[in-house]
Amino acid sequence: MKILLILLLLAFTNFCTCELYSEYELKIPRYDLKGNRIDDRFCSVSEDNECQWDQYYQFLGILSALGVILAVVCILLIFVFSLMKAFQNCSFCQRKEVRAHGKKKIQKYRISSIGVFIILLFSIYLAYFYNYNITDSVSDIFGSVIDTETNLLTQANDIKEKLDKWNDTITVDMDNTVKQVEKLKDSSVDTKETIEKFNGYRSYGTYIIFIVSSVIFSISFSLAIFWKKSKIAAIIAMIVLIFCSILWFFTSVHFTVAFVINDICFELSEDNLNAENSPIREGYLDKIMNCSGSEIFQDFNNAIDEASAEVTEKMCGGVTEFCSQKSNMTENNYNCTHDPQTCDSTNYDLWTEEEVPDFVSGCWQPLQPFKIQECFEESTECEQMGNNYTYTVDQCMIMKTLTECSESCTNEDEKSGTSDFLEGVDDFADFNSLLVDIKNAVNCSTIVSTWEKVTNSLCTGVGTSMRNISGASALSSLCIFIGTLTILIGEKKFAKKKVKNDSSSDDESDVSLDTFSNSEEFSSSQFGTLVKYDNFDSIKNLPKANGASEWIAEHPDKIGKAVHVEDLEETSSD
């Protein structure tokens, strides 16, 4: 029992002083089933940022093996002790008589049991406290994820609304994208409900396992130590082994899950993300999450491609219109700085700084060619100028910005062309903005942003709580396991000792004279370890031995009550 207390004290001390997930790193050598050393990273990621899932799963299996093995051992021990019990009770088997413990040893067990009960109560408290933390953290995690998806749905609706102006051009079903995002959000809500449901089962299961196993073990231990009901205690102890098996399996599962969360938290910790050699910088996160491979907004991309082609055609047609305007006077011909034939969706901005001519009606003096005196819209105004000059109505060129031309150019083709071009420029600005929104929606920046919200809940909340519950479970399992073995192995030593009068009992096992071969060997000094003579006036029902009964008949004054000396000593001490 001293060894048990030392082991539990060491385990308890280590559990209370261990560092939690502040560094997000557990230094455990990792191997696969073939004994090959694997990378100490999540998914056993290699130097080229490729996940080796098979090796990682094998390592997790090895990691959880100890708890599973101990769980199986507990079940096997039930059968082993059942066979031992059957062997002890058989009528023809030879077995060594085991004497019960004395009062002093039992008292030591009673004192030790207090420490055991304290540890069990502490384990139950940890189970309650960290179960609550896990439940609360899981709710926070999915709350953040669903909030992100709600924002994504808002983005999708905004993009769709902006693309609606090109409905006549777009053949893609943009509603499909919105439906996909809605489906994604609904899936997260369903996943949250499912995980919370199973986490509830896990949580209640934790309470039940810890409390029931501790209570049943305490009953068994108390029956053996305090009330000396060793047989009943042994039967209950076998039931305890079933719960102990569940506790070991429970420990294995929680520790393995905590280990995986620890790996994830280490990969996405702030220090690792900002490191120069961080695999995140090389697209590691994208390989794990497959962000760029998402096709949720693919319909929007296709819609933008279709609208872009239509807008490009219309916009570049406008460039051709305002870049090819001519006056009736060839000297006033105007050409854009850039060739309109090169206009496309990639270089349309080259024409945004152009000034275009507006050719309006004016008065022209033939004797002074190319000199426009003044521009008028009516020829009669030219005649009013007089001064012996002949004026005629022609066109004069006035340079205007594209915006001015789109509003006031007298040439309708030119006015329409500049309007189409400016509308196209605005459309492409919208396209680029939409493409940025789509890219941000489907790349890993959204996931990283969400991760920043959930990292505390996942790593500090769920991860640490999982690890601490597994530690509490291991501590409780170790305590119950060793205590149960003590009860089962020491069943007869915990048995209640009986003081019997041989004259009123037919049980000959309390006193045995079979070891004596003759009356000379049958003496008080030799027999003192088994019997004591104390004014016994009857020799009825005493066992017969070789020569012993004759000696007893000759010395009736020396024969008294036949009991174990150890019992009498304890009785007198009481």
C-alpha positions as CSV (number, residue, x, y, z in Angstrom):
1,M,0.0,0.0,0.0
2,K,3.0,2.3,0.6
3,I,4.1,1.7,-3.0
4,L,0.6,2.6,-4.2
5,L,0.6,5.9,-2.2
6,I,4.1,6.8,-3.5
7,L,3.0,6.1,-7.2
8,L,-0.1,8.1,-6.8
9,L,1.7,11.0,-5.0
10,L,4.3,11.1,-7.9
11,A,1.5,11.1,-10.5
12,F,-0.5,13.7,-8.6
13,T,2.5,16.0,-8.2
14,N,3.5,15.6,-11.9
15,F,-0.1,16.3,-12.9
16,C,-0.4,19.5,-10.9
17,T,3.0,20.9,-11.9
18,C,3.0,20.0,-15.6
19,E,3.1,22.8,-18.1
20,L,0.0,23.2,-20.1
21,Y,-0.2,24.1,-23.8
22,S,1.6,27.4,-23.5
23,E,4.3,26.3,-26.0
24,Y,2.0,24.0,-28.1
25,E,4.7,21.4,-28.3
26,L,5.1,17.9,-26.8
27,K,8.5,16.3,-27.2
28,I,7.5,12.7,-27.9
29,P,9.6,10.6,-30.3
30,R,7.4,9.5,-33.2
31,Y,7.5,6.3,-35.1
32,D,5.3,4.4,-37.5
33,L,4.4,0.7,-37.2
34,K,7.6,-0.3,-39.1
35,G,9.7,1.5,-36.5
36,N,10.7,4.4,-38.8
37,R,11.1,7.8,-37.3
38,I,8.6,10.3,-38.6
39,D,8.5,14.1,-38.6
40,D,7.4,15.7,-35.3
41,R,4.7,17.8,-37.0
42,F,1.0,17.7,-37.6
43,C,0.1,15.1,-40.3
44,S,3.9,14.2,-40.3
45,V,4.4,17.0,-42.9
46,S,7.7,16.5,-44.8
47,E,10.2,19.2,-45.9
48,D,8.4,19.7,-49.1
49,N,5.1,20.4,-47.2
50,E,3.5,17.1,-48.1
51,C,1.3,15.5,-45.5
52,Q,2.0,11.8,-44.7
53,W,-1.3,10.8,-43.3
54,D,-0.7,7.1,-43.1
55,Q,2.4,7.4,-40.9
56,Y,0.6,10.0,-38.8
57,Y,-2.4,7.7,-38.2
58,Q,0.0,4.8,-37.3
59,F,1.7,7.0,-34.7
60,L,-1.6,8.0,-33.2
61,G,-2.5,4.3,-33.0
62,I,0.8,3.6,-31.2
63,L,0.1,6.6,-28.9
64,S,-3.3,5.3,-27.8
65,A,-2.1,1.7,-27.5
66,L,-1.1,1.9,-23.8
67,G,-4.5,2.9,-22.6
68,V,-6.2,0.3,-24.8
69,I,-3.9,-2.4,-23.5
70,L,-4.5,-1.5,-19.9
71,A,-8.3,-1.5,-20.7
72,V,-8.0,-5.1,-22.1
73,V,-5.9,-6.1,-19.1
74,C,-8.6,-5.0,-16.7
75,I,-11.2,-7.2,-18.6
76,L,-8.8,-10.2,-18.6
77,L,-8.2,-9.8,-14.9
78,I,-11.9,-10.4,-14.3
79,F,-11.6,-13.8,-15.8
80,V,-8.3,-14.5,-14.1
81,F,-9.6,-13.8,-10.6
82,S,-12.8,-15.6,-11.3
83,L,-10.8,-18.8,-12.2
84,M,-8.6,-18.2,-9.1
85,K,-11.7,-17.9,-6.9
86,A,-13.1,-21.1,-8.4
87,F,-9.8,-22.9,-7.7
88,Q,-9.8,-21.7,-4.1
89,N,-13.3,-23.0,-3.5
90,C,-12.9,-26.4,-5.1
91,S,-13.1,-29.3,-2.6
92,F,-10.3,-31.5,-3.8
93,C,-7.6,-28.8,-4.6
94,Q,-4.6,-28.5,-2.3
95,R,-4.1,-24.9,-1.2
96,K,-2.1,-23.1,1.3
97,E,-3.9,-21.7,4.3
98,V,-3.7,-17.9,4.4
99,R,-4.0,-16.1,7.7
100,A,-5.8,-12.8,8.0
101,H,-4.1,-9.5,8.7
102,G,-3.8,-8.3,12.2
103,K,-5.4,-5.1,13.5
104,K,-2.3,-3.0,13.1
105,K,-2.0,-3.8,9.4
106,I,-5.6,-3.2,8.8
107,Q,-5.2,0.2,10.5
108,K,-2.5,1.1,8.0
109,Y,-4.8,0.3,5.1
110,R,-7.5,2.5,6.6
111,I,-5.1,5.4,6.8
112,S,-4.0,4.9,3.2
113,S,-7.6,4.7,2.0
114,I,-8.1,8.3,3.1
115,G,-5.5,9.4,0.5
116,V,-7.1,7.3,-2.1
117,F,-10.5,8.8,-1.6
118,I,-9.1,12.3,-1.7
119,I,-7.5,11.6,-5.1
120,L,-10.7,10.2,-6.4
121,L,-12.6,13.3,-5.3
122,F,-10.0,15.5,-6.9
123,S,-10.4,13.5,-10.1
124,I,-14.2,13.9,-10.1
125,Y,-13.7,17.7,-9.6
126,L,-11.3,17.9,-12.5
127,A,-13.7,15.9,-14.7
128,Y,-16.5,18.4,-13.9
129,F,-14.4,21.5,-14.3
130,Y,-12.7,20.6,-17.6
131,N,-15.9,19.1,-19.0
132,Y,-17.5,22.4,-18.6
133,N,-14.5,24.1,-20.3
134,I,-14.7,21.8,-23.3
135,T,-18.4,22.3,-23.7
136,D,-18.1,26.1,-23.5
137,S,-15.1,26.1,-25.9
138,V,-16.7,23.9,-28.5
139,S,-19.7,26.3,-28.5
140,D,-17.3,29.3,-29.0
141,I,-15.5,27.6,-31.8
142,F,-18.6,26.8,-33.9
143,G,-20.0,30.2,-33.0
144,S,-17.0,31.9,-34.7
145,V,-17.1,29.5,-37.7
146,I,-20.8,30.2,-38.2
147,D,-20.3,33.9,-37.9
148,T,-17.6,33.7,-40.6
149,E,-19.9,31.7,-42.9
150,T,-22.7,34.3,-42.3
151,N,-20.3,37.0,-43.5
152,L,-19.4,34.8,-46.5
153,L,-23.1,34.5,-47.3
154,T,-23.5,38.3,-47.1
155,Q,-20.6,38.6,-49.5
156,A,-22.1,36.2,-51.9
157,N,-25.4,38.0,-51.9
158,D,-23.6,41.3,-52.4
159,I,-21.6,39.9,-55.4
160,K,-24.7,38.5,-56.9
161,E,-26.6,41.8,-56.5
162,K,-23.7,43.6,-58.3
163,L,-23.7,41.1,-61.1
164,D,-27.4,41.4,-61.6
165,K,-26.9,44.4,-63.9
166,W,-25.4,42.1,-66.5
167,N,-28.2,39.5,-66.3
168,D,-28.9,39.9,-70.0
169,T,-25.3,38.8,-70.7
170,I,-24.7,36.3,-68.0
171,T,-26.0,32.8,-68.6
172,V,-24.5,31.3,-65.4
173,D,-26.9,30.5,-62.5
174,M,-25.5,32.8,-59.9
175,D,-28.2,31.7,-57.4
176,N,-26.3,28.4,-57.3
177,T,-23.4,30.0,-55.5
178,V,-25.6,31.6,-52.9
179,K,-27.2,28.3,-52.3
180,Q,-23.8,26.6,-51.9
181,V,-22.8,29.1,-49.2
182,E,-26.2,28.7,-47.5
183,K,-25.7,24.9,-47.6
184,L,-22.2,25.4,-46.1
185,K,-23.6,27.5,-43.3
186,D,-26.5,25.0,-42.7
187,S,-23.9,22.2,-42.7
188,S,-21.9,24.0,-40.0
189,V,-25.0,24.5,-37.9
190,D,-25.8,20.8,-38.3
191,T,-22.2,19.9,-37.4
192,K,-22.3,22.1,-34.4
193,E,-25.5,20.5,-33.2
194,T,-24.1,17.0,-33.8
195,I,-20.8,17.7,-32.1
196,E,-22.6,19.4,-29.2
197,K,-24.9,16.4,-29.0
198,F,-22.0,13.9,-28.9
199,N,-20.0,16.2,-26.6
200,G,-23.0,16.1,-24.3
201,Y,-22.9,12.3,-24.4
202,R,-19.1,12.4,-23.8
203,S,-19.6,14.9,-21.0
204,Y,-22.3,13.0,-19.2
205,G,-20.4,9.8,-19.8
206,T,-17.4,11.3,-18.1
207,Y,-19.4,12.2,-15.1
208,I,-21.0,8.8,-14.9
209,I,-17.8,6.9,-15.4
210,F,-15.8,8.9,-12.8
211,I,-18.6,9.0,-10.2
212,V,-19.8,5.4,-10.6
213,S,-16.4,3.9,-10.7
214,S,-15.2,5.9,-7.7
215,V,-18.3,5.1,-5.7
216,I,-18.3,1.4,-6.4
217,F,-14.6,1.2,-5.7
218,S,-15.0,3.1,-2.5
219,I,-17.8,0.7,-1.4
220,S,-15.6,-2.3,-2.3
221,F,-12.6,-0.8,-0.5
222,S,-14.6,0.1,2.6
223,L,-16.1,-3.4,2.8
224,A,-12.6,-4.9,2.7
225,I,-10.9,-2.5,5.0
226,F,-13.5,-1.3,7.5
227,W,-16.1,-4.0,7.7
228,K,-13.9,-7.0,6.6
229,K,-16.5,-8.3,4.2
230,S,-13.7,-9.5,1.9
231,K,-15.8,-11.9,-0.2
232,I,-18.5,-9.2,-1.1
233,A,-15.7,-6.7,-1.6
234,A,-14.0,-9.0,-4.1
235,I,-17.2,-9.5,-6.1
236,I,-17.7,-5.8,-6.3
237,A,-14.0,-5.3,-7.2
238,M,-14.5,-7.3,-10.3
239,I,-17.3,-5.0,-11.3
240,V,-15.0,-2.1,-10.6
241,L,-12.5,-3.6,-13.1
242,I,-15.1,-3.1,-15.9
243,F,-15.3,0.6,-15.1
244,C,-11.6,0.8,-14.7
245,S,-11.3,-0.6,-18.3
246,I,-13.6,2.1,-19.5
247,L,-11.5,4.7,-17.7
248,W,-8.3,3.5,-19.4
249,F,-10.0,3.6,-22.8
250,F,-11.4,7.0,-21.9
251,T,-7.9,8.2,-21.0
252,S,-6.5,6.9,-24.3
253,V,-9.1,8.7,-26.4
254,H,-8.8,12.0,-24.6
255,F,-5.0,12.1,-24.7
256,T,-4.9,11.2,-28.4
257,V,-7.4,13.9,-29.3
258,A,-5.5,16.4,-27.1
259,F,-2.3,15.4,-28.9
260,V,-3.7,16.1,-32.3
261,I,-5.1,19.5,-31.2
262,N,-1.7,20.2,-29.7
263,D,-0.1,19.6,-33.1
264,I,-2.6,21.8,-34.9
265,C,-2.0,24.6,-32.4
266,F,1.7,24.4,-32.7
267,E,1.5,24.7,-36.5
268,L,-0.8,27.7,-36.4
269,S,0.8,29.4,-33.3
270,E,1.8,33.0,-33.8
271,D,5.5,32.3,-33.5
272,N,5.4,29.5,-36.1
273,L,3.3,31.6,-38.5
274,N,5.7,34.5,-38.3
275,A,8.9,32.4,-38.6
276,E,11.0,32.8,-41.8
277,N,10.9,29.1,-42.5
278,S,7.2,28.7,-41.7
279,P,5.6,26.3,-44.1
280,I,2.6,28.5,-44.1
281,R,4.6,30.9,-46.3
282,E,5.0,28.2,-48.9
283,G,1.3,27.3,-49.1
284,Y,1.3,24.7,-46.4
285,L,-2.1,25.9,-45.0
286,D,-3.5,25.8,-48.5
287,K,-2.4,22.2,-48.9
288,I,-4.0,21.2,-45.7
289,M,-7.2,23.2,-46.0
290,N,-7.4,23.1,-49.9
291,C,-8.6,26.7,-49.8
292,S,-7.7,27.6,-53.4
293,G,-9.4,24.4,-54.6
294,S,-12.7,25.5,-53.3
295,E,-15.4,25.8,-56.1
296,I,-18.0,27.5,-54.0
297,F,-17.6,30.8,-56.0
298,Q,-16.7,29.3,-59.3
299,D,-20.1,30.3,-60.8
300,F,-19.4,33.9,-59.9
301,N,-16.0,33.7,-61.6
302,N,-17.7,32.3,-64.7
303,A,-20.3,35.1,-64.6
304,I,-17.7,37.7,-64.3
305,D,-15.8,36.2,-67.3
306,E,-19.0,36.4,-69.4
307,A,-19.8,39.9,-68.3
308,S,-16.2,41.0,-68.9
309,A,-16.2,39.8,-72.5
310,E,-19.4,41.7,-73.2
311,V,-18.2,44.9,-71.5
312,T,-14.9,44.8,-73.3
313,E,-16.5,44.6,-76.7
314,K,-18.8,47.6,-75.9
315,M,-16.1,49.6,-74.2
316,C,-13.5,49.2,-76.9
317,G,-16.1,50.0,-79.5
318,G,-16.5,53.4,-77.7
319,V,-12.8,54.0,-78.0
320,T,-13.0,53.5,-81.7
321,E,-15.8,56.0,-81.9
322,F,-14.1,58.9,-80.2
323,C,-10.6,58.1,-81.6
324,S,-11.8,58.4,-85.2
325,Q,-13.6,61.7,-85.3
326,K,-12.9,64.0,-88.2
327,S,-13.8,67.6,-89.2
328,N,-14.8,68.6,-92.7
329,M,-11.4,70.3,-92.8
330,T,-8.9,67.5,-93.1
331,E,-6.3,69.5,-91.2
332,N,-8.5,69.1,-88.1
333,N,-8.5,65.3,-88.2
334,Y,-8.0,63.8,-84.7
335,N,-6.4,60.5,-83.8
336,C,-6.0,59.1,-80.2
337,T,-2.5,58.7,-78.9
338,H,-3.0,54.9,-78.8
339,D,-4.3,52.5,-81.4
340,P,-8.0,51.6,-80.7
341,Q,-7.4,48.2,-82.3
342,T,-5.3,47.2,-79.3
343,C,-8.0,47.9,-76.8
344,D,-8.9,44.9,-74.5
345,S,-9.7,44.2,-70.9
346,T,-6.1,44.4,-69.8
347,N,-5.1,47.9,-71.2
348,Y,-8.3,49.9,-71.4
349,D,-6.8,52.3,-68.9
350,L,-4.5,53.7,-71.6
351,W,-7.4,55.8,-73.0
352,T,-8.6,57.2,-69.7
353,E,-6.4,60.3,-69.9
354,E,-7.3,61.2,-73.5
355,E,-8.9,64.5,-74.5
356,V,-11.3,64.1,-77.4
357,P,-12.4,66.7,-79.9
358,D,-15.9,67.9,-80.1
359,F,-16.6,69.2,-83.7
360,V,-19.2,71.9,-83.5
361,S,-20.7,74.3,-86.1
362,G,-18.6,77.5,-86.6
363,C,-17.8,80.4,-88.8
364,W,-14.9,80.0,-91.2
365,Q,-13.3,82.8,-93.2
366,P,-12.0,81.4,-96.5
367,L,-9.3,84.1,-96.8
368,Q,-7.9,82.9,-93.6
369,P,-8.1,79.2,-93.8
370,F,-8.0,77.1,-90.7
371,K,-8.7,80.0,-88.5
372,I,-11.9,79.6,-86.6
373,Q,-13.2,83.0,-85.6
374,E,-16.0,81.9,-83.4
375,C,-18.2,78.9,-83.2
376,F,-21.9,79.2,-83.6
377,E,-24.6,76.7,-84.1
378,E,-26.6,78.8,-86.8
379,S,-25.2,80.2,-90.0
380,T,-27.1,83.4,-89.6
381,E,-24.9,84.3,-86.7
382,C,-21.9,84.2,-89.1
383,E,-23.5,86.7,-91.4
384,Q,-23.8,89.2,-88.6
385,M,-20.1,89.3,-88.2
386,G,-19.8,91.3,-91.5
387,N,-16.6,93.3,-91.9
388,N,-16.5,92.6,-95.7
389,Y,-15.5,89.0,-95.1
390,T,-17.4,86.0,-96.3
391,Y,-18.0,83.6,-93.5
392,T,-19.4,80.1,-93.9
393,V,-20.6,77.6,-91.4
394,D,-18.3,74.7,-90.8
395,Q,-17.1,72.7,-87.9
396,C,-14.6,73.8,-85.3
397,M,-12.8,71.4,-82.9
398,I,-13.0,71.9,-79.2
399,M,-11.0,69.5,-76.9
400,K,-12.9,68.0,-74.1
401,T,-12.3,65.4,-71.4
402,L,-14.1,62.0,-71.8
403,T,-16.5,62.9,-69.0
404,E,-17.3,66.3,-70.6
405,C,-17.8,64.7,-73.9
406,S,-20.1,62.0,-72.6
407,E,-22.3,64.8,-71.3
408,S,-22.1,67.6,-74.0
409,C,-20.4,66.4,-77.2
410,T,-22.6,67.5,-80.2
411,N,-21.6,64.4,-82.2
412,E,-23.9,61.7,-80.9
413,D,-21.7,58.9,-82.0
414,E,-18.8,60.4,-80.1
415,K,-21.0,61.2,-77.1
416,S,-22.2,57.6,-77.1
417,G,-18.7,56.2,-77.5
418,T,-17.3,58.1,-74.6
419,S,-20.3,57.1,-72.5
420,D,-19.8,53.4,-73.4
421,F,-16.1,53.6,-72.6
422,L,-16.6,55.3,-69.2
423,E,-19.3,52.8,-68.3
424,G,-16.9,50.0,-69.2
425,V,-14.2,51.5,-67.0
426,D,-16.6,51.6,-64.1
427,D,-17.7,48.0,-64.9
428,F,-14.2,46.7,-64.9
429,A,-13.5,48.5,-61.6
430,D,-16.5,46.6,-60.2
431,F,-15.2,43.4,-61.8
432,N,-11.9,43.8,-60.2
433,S,-13.5,44.5,-56.8
434,L,-15.7,41.5,-57.2
435,L,-12.8,39.3,-58.1
436,V,-10.9,40.5,-55.0
437,D,-13.9,39.7,-52.9
438,I,-14.2,36.3,-54.4
439,K,-10.5,35.6,-54.0
440,N,-10.6,36.7,-50.3
441,A,-13.7,34.6,-49.8
442,V,-12.2,31.4,-51.1
443,N,-8.5,31.7,-50.1
444,C,-7.0,30.9,-46.8
445,S,-7.0,34.4,-45.4
446,T,-10.6,33.8,-44.3
447,I,-9.6,30.6,-42.5
448,V,-6.6,32.4,-40.9
449,S,-8.9,35.2,-39.8
450,T,-11.3,32.7,-38.4
451,W,-8.5,30.8,-36.8
452,E,-7.4,33.9,-34.9
453,K,-10.9,33.9,-33.3
454,V,-11.0,30.3,-32.4
455,T,-7.4,29.6,-31.5
456,N,-7.9,30.4,-27.8
457,S,-11.0,28.3,-27.6
458,L,-9.5,25.3,-29.4
459,C,-5.9,25.3,-28.0
460,T,-6.4,26.7,-24.5
461,G,-9.9,25.6,-24.0
462,V,-10.5,22.2,-25.7
463,G,-6.9,21.1,-26.0
464,T,-5.8,21.8,-22.4
465,S,-9.1,20.5,-21.0
466,M,-8.8,17.3,-23.0
467,R,-5.3,16.8,-21.7
468,N,-6.2,17.5,-18.1
469,I,-9.2,15.2,-18.2
470,S,-7.0,12.4,-19.6
471,G,-4.5,13.1,-16.8
472,A,-7.3,13.0,-14.2
473,S,-8.7,9.8,-15.8
474,A,-5.2,8.2,-15.8
475,L,-4.7,9.2,-12.1
476,S,-8.1,7.8,-11.2
477,S,-7.6,4.6,-13.2
478,L,-4.2,4.0,-11.6
479,C,-5.7,4.5,-8.2
480,I,-8.7,2.2,-8.8
481,F,-6.6,-0.4,-10.7
482,I,-4.0,-0.8,-7.9
483,G,-6.6,-0.6,-5.2
484,T,-8.8,-3.2,-6.8
485,L,-5.8,-5.6,-7.3
486,T,-5.1,-5.1,-3.6
487,I,-8.6,-6.1,-2.7
488,L,-8.7,-9.2,-5.0
489,I,-5.2,-10.5,-4.1
490,G,-5.6,-9.9,-0.4
491,E,-9.1,-11.2,-0.1
492,K,-8.3,-13.8,2.6
493,K,-6.0,-11.4,4.4
494,F,-8.9,-8.9,4.8
495,A,-11.3,-11.7,6.0
496,K,-12.8,-11.2,9.4
497,K,-11.1,-13.5,12.0
498,K,-13.4,-15.7,14.0
499,V,-13.0,-16.9,17.6
500,K,-14.8,-20.2,17.8
501,N,-15.6,-22.6,20.7
502,D,-14.6,-26.1,19.5
503,S,-17.3,-27.7,21.5
504,S,-20.0,-25.9,19.6
505,S,-18.5,-26.0,16.1
506,D,-18.0,-28.8,13.7
507,D,-15.5,-26.8,11.6
508,E,-12.2,-28.4,12.2
509,S,-10.2,-25.9,10.2
510,D,-9.7,-23.4,13.0
511,V,-7.6,-25.9,15.0
512,S,-5.5,-28.6,13.4
513,L,-3.5,-31.2,15.3
514,D,-2.6,-33.1,12.2
515,T,0.9,-31.9,12.4
516,F,1.6,-33.8,15.6
517,S,2.5,-37.5,15.3
518,N,2.4,-38.5,19.0
519,S,1.5,-37.3,22.4
520,E,5.1,-36.4,23.3
521,E,5.2,-33.8,20.5
522,F,1.9,-32.4,21.5
523,S,2.9,-29.7,24.1
524,S,1.9,-26.3,24.9
525,S,5.1,-24.8,23.6
526,Q,4.8,-26.4,20.3
527,F,1.1,-26.0,20.0
528,G,1.2,-22.4,21.2
529,T,1.2,-20.9,17.8
530,L,-2.2,-22.5,17.2
531,V,-4.0,-23.0,20.5
532,K,-4.0,-21.8,24.0
533,Y,-5.2,-23.7,27.1
534,D,-7.5,-21.8,29.3
535,N,-9.8,-23.7,31.8
536,F,-11.5,-25.8,29.1
537,D,-13.5,-28.5,30.7
538,S,-14.7,-30.3,27.7
539,I,-12.9,-32.2,25.0
540,K,-15.9,-32.9,22.9
541,N,-15.5,-32.7,19.1
542,L,-11.8,-32.1,19.3
543,P,-10.0,-33.5,16.2
544,K,-8.3,-36.8,16.5
545,A,-4.6,-37.1,15.7
546,N,-2.0,-39.8,16.0
547,G,-1.8,-40.1,19.8
548,A,-3.0,-36.6,20.5
549,S,-6.5,-37.5,21.7
550,E,-5.1,-39.9,24.3
551,W,-2.7,-37.3,25.6
552,I,-5.6,-34.8,25.9
553,A,-7.7,-37.3,27.8
554,E,-5.0,-37.8,30.3
555,H,-4.5,-34.0,30.8
556,P,-8.0,-32.5,31.0
557,D,-6.8,-29.7,33.3
558,K,-4.4,-28.4,30.7
559,I,-6.8,-28.3,27.8
560,G,-9.0,-25.3,27.4
561,K,-10.5,-23.2,24.6
562,A,-8.7,-23.8,21.3
563,V,-8.2,-20.5,19.5
564,H,-5.5,-18.7,17.6
565,V,-3.1,-17.0,19.9
566,E,-3.0,-13.9,17.6
567,D,-6.8,-13.5,18.1
568,L,-6.5,-13.7,21.8
569,E,-3.8,-11.0,21.8
570,E,-5.9,-8.7,19.7
571,T,-9.0,-9.4,21.9
572,S,-7.1,-8.5,25.0
573,S,-5.7,-5.4,23.4
574,D,-9.2,-4.3,22.6
